[in-house]
């Protein structure tokens, strides 16, 4: 199981440097939001794919070391005074990561104000990014692939509710669950019927989802699963069903069982994005190129950004920051290594949502499409 704790570790940075403590951050919305809020040049992001396992493989460590060398060369060439401390922090994090469990990818972030690592549930393009902000696109993509969700474990006489995010699945923080079917407690009383029990579970589920709206995965054997779906009033965001009684299934196994259900749900999310594009196009509220999307995201009301997962766009900012000029000299300090990452952050910060698409999935051979709300 991929590590996703928020355990702080000791930072060797000298006192008074202003740098925060180094930490391993959980892959969640709060982490991404915090990283996107930080601005300082240079902000160094090292991203690499890793082989899942109990400890990091030697070739993965070598990849991280090589990317750190690239970072050192660029920082030195730019005359960054803080370069030795930044590189030392990166090397320390790599040494620590080498002895820990790994997932499909890892992201290391270092600036004068932040030092941290996030383990990823998706593979990434190995790269070193040095910009005024951290490169968070792969974190957004990982969240998109493993959205926050609820899992209702249901049988004829008991119900549990779990909350999941990324590789973590744990009991929901609510005193309303677990729910148990009532039995006769006094002379003349009757056992709660199966239907009444399921209705009570549904009412309790509805209250929980109102507090924490999220997609739902139902895990139940037949005929309980079908009976619950027929009477439930709170399954409008049902992602799918895992068949069988899983009240006592280990969480690691449940994560594996729910993953394909969530994958299918996310595919439907991509379908929803395509429907948005088609609907908004008739009203002239879709832009399909990077420069137009950049300008619209800054000055109009972005609704939804659909962008290919592997689309990168190095660029320089034009005068006033409203335009982008494509660039090939990615190592130049004036070049944004990936303007798509910046565009994603801009859309999210302005209340839009993002759909990451497979290559070739968008119409007309475009790499992205931004829909706009009505003015």
Buried (B, 14 or more C-beta within 10 A) or exposed (E): EBBBEEEEBEBEBEEEEEBBEBBBBBBBBEBBEBBBEBEEBBBBBBBBBBEBEEEBBEEBBEBBBBBBEBBBEBBEEBEBEBBEBBBEBBBBBBEBBBEBBBBBBBBBBBBBEBBBBBBBBBBBBBBBBBBBBBBBBBBBBBBBBBBBBBBBBBBBBBBBBBBBBBBBBEEBEEEBBBBEBBEEEEEEEEEBEBEEBBBBBBBBBBEBBEEEEBBBBBBBEEEBBEBBBEEBEBBEEBBBBBEEBBBEBEBEEBBEBBBEBBEEBBEEBBEBBBEBBEEBBEEEBBBBEBBBBBBBBBEBBBBBBBBBBEBBBBBBBEEEEEBBEEBEEBBBBEBBBBBBBBBBBBBBEBEBBBBBBEEEBBBEEBBBBBBBBEE
